[in-house]
Amino acid sequence: MNGYKNENFGDRLAGAAAARKAALEKFRARPAADDPAVLARQAARAAVNAERERRQAERKLAREAEALHAAAAAKARAAEAAALAERQAAEAAALLLAQKAARDARYAARKSRRK
């Protein structure tokens, strides 16, 4: 294991200057904005982004269509439930009328027997 190196201030300054110079060289080595490779990468990235946006739009449309379908199905179920409730109410009213008519007939028969 290496021990602690006692560097003097000049060595540290030279190391920092070398690091700055290396960073500057790395920055200067980058291709220009009008380089064909850079333009090709930008075009590819734009195509990928456009495809992603298209897929997102398709998914959004599919979700909206599914929501509309679900709403229509819920509306149909509600209408069916309302129709069933209406039929049951009509049947209950008819049953009550039949029971009342039977009761009235019994009362009338009882009254006619008393006379």
PyMOL commands that set and color helices and strands:
alter all, ss='L'
color gray80, all
select helices_A, chain A and resi 9-28+36-114
alter helices_A, ss='H'
color red, helices_A
deselect
rebuild
show_as cartoon
